[in-house]
Amino acid sequence: MQRIGLTGGIGAGKSVAARRLAAHGAVVIDADELARRVVAPGTTGFDAVVEAFGPEVVGPDGSLDRAALAARVFVDTDERRRLERIVHPQVRRVAAEREAAAAVADPGAVVVHVIPLLLETGQAEAFDLVVVVRAPAEQRVERLVRLRGLDPDEARARVAAQADDEAREAAADVVLDGTGAEANLEREVDALWERLAVERAAELAAEGD
């Protein structure tokens, strides 16, 4: 099994890269998707978040009001870290379970963990390959405003809450360019996949010698 950590700043293009890798046959485990799952109503994560932040972060439908929660945690480092202490351990547990299931189904699987805070949480050394999708901070802010409807100040706060581009790229084995059209990024992912396939074939051949 080959374990890849895929990261990049918010709005850089991680989702595009992850979808393309999945189309090639990779098993994609998305930390953001798991983060939503582990705090769904009825979970221990949900109860812990409500206990920590109060009933005002619960929406009319009984689920977490993510906008209200984000408005608190992205402007207050202590609040953000309190939320991360609740969510991150549970995300890692579920991710490990999914990875184990993938390994059982296919010992030669390529498993891609999409982790926005891979560097910030000290997980870079845990992967065979760290792939970073790069786009400048101001471009990412513009995308968050245009595509997700965020207020510019809120978008900048979310970008600022993550590692800077230089630190992220310094930890990367591969850097993909997320500044252009999606098709350009997809072509870079295709080239990476071809390279990985060649490397896996060479490893198998060496094991057979």
N, C-alpha and C positions, 0 to 999 in steps of 0.2 A: 504494500500500500504506500502511496505517495501522499504526503500531507503538505498542503499549500495554505499559507496564510495570505489572504487578500485584504488589503486595506487601502486607505486613502482618505483625504479630508471629505467632509460632508459636501455633497454636490459635485464630487470630482468625476464620477462615472463608474463607481464600483458595481452598481446594479447592472449596467450594460455589460461589463466584463464578466460578471457572475453568470448572467443569462447565456452569454456566448460559451463559457466553459461548460455549463450544464448541457447546452446543445451538442457539445462534442462528447458528452458522456461522463463528465465529472459529477461526483456527488457533492452538491453544494449545501453547506450548513450555514445559514445566515443568522448571525448573532442578533440583528435587529428584529428579525421575525421571532426568534426565540424569546427575546426580551418582552415582546408583546404577549406571547403565549404564557410566560411564567407569571404574569400579573393579571391574567384574565380573571373575571369574577369567579369566586369559588375556590381560587388557589390560595395557598399559604402566602405566596408573593403579594397577591392583591391585599390580603389582610394586613401584611406587614407594612405595605406602602400607606394604607389608610391610617394605620396606627401611628406611623411616623409623621405623616403630613396633614392628617385631619380629614374630616368628611367633605371639606370644600374641594378636594381633588376628585370627588366622585361625581360623574355626570348624571343627568336625569334618567338615563337608561340603565344606571347601576354599574356601568363600567368606569374605568378611570377617565377623567377629563384630562386628556393629554396636553391640551393647550394650557390649561391652568397649571398643571404640574411643570410643564416646560418653562412657563413664565417665571416660576420660582427657581428652578434648578440651574437655568442657564445664566442667571445673573448673580448667583450666590454659590461660591465654590464649596462651602461647607454643606449646603443643601444638596448640591449635586453629588458630592461624595457620600452623603448619607443614603441617597437613592442607589448609588452604585454598589454600596455595601449590601444592599438588599437584593438587587437584581443580578449582579455579576456572578456570584457563586451558583445561583440556580441556572443561569444560562450555560455556564461551563459544565454543570452536571448533565443537562439535557444534551448539549453538544457532544459530550463524551459518549453518551448512550447511542446517539445517532451514528457517530463514527464507528463504534464497536459493531453496530448492526451492519454498516456498510462493509466492514472488513470481513464479517462472516459471510455476507452475500457474495463478495468478490475480493479475495485476498490481494488482488492486483489493482484495486480501485484507486482512482485519483480523487482524494477528498479535499475539497476547497472550503476552508473556514473563512467566511466574510466577516471581518471584525473591525468595525470603525476605530475602536480604541485599542488595537493590537499593540501598538508601541506603548501607549500610556499605561496599559495593564501589565507590561513586562512579559508578553507572550511571544515575542519575536523569535527567541531561541528555541521555541518548542516545535518549529516547523522545518521541514526539509527545504522549503523555498518560501521566501517572503516576496510577494508581488505588491507593488504600490501603484495605484492609479493617480496620476499627477494632474493638477490644474491649479492655476494661481488663485489665491484667496479671493480677490475681487471678482473673478469670474464665477467662483462658487457662490459668492454672495448674490450676484446677479441671477444665477440660476435658481437659488432658493426663493428669491423674490418673485421671479417670473413663473417658475414651474410649481412651486409649493405655496405661493401666496403669502409668504412671510413678510412681516414688516422689515425694512432694511436694517434697523437697529437690532431686531431679534435675530436676523440672519447673521449679522456680524458677531453677535454674542455667541451663537452656536459655532461659528468658525473659530472664534478665539478660544473656545473651551477645549479645543483639540490641540494635539502637538503641531508645531510649525512644520512647514514643508521640508525645510532643510533636515530636521531631525528624522522625519519620516523616511525621506529618501536615503539618508545615511544608513538606515537599517535594512534597506531593500536589496534583494538579489536581482530583481527585475523591476524596472520602472516603465509603466505604460503611459502613453500620452492621452490624457482625457480632455485636451483643450479644444479639439476639433469636433467634426461630425461623428455621430455614433458609428457610422460605417468605417471610419478611420480607426477607431478604437477596436472595433470587431476584427479588423484585419490584423492588428497587432496581437490580439488574443489568438487568432488563428495561427500566426507564426510561432507564438509561444507554445501552443499545443503541439504543433509539429515538432518543435525542438524537444519537448518533453517525451513525445512518442519515440523519437530516435534514442533518447537517453534511456528510456525504459527497455527498449529492444536491446540496446548494448548491455545493460545490466543483466537481462535474462540470458543473453548469449554467454556472458562471462560466468554466470552461475552454472551453465551447462558444460563448461570446459572442464 
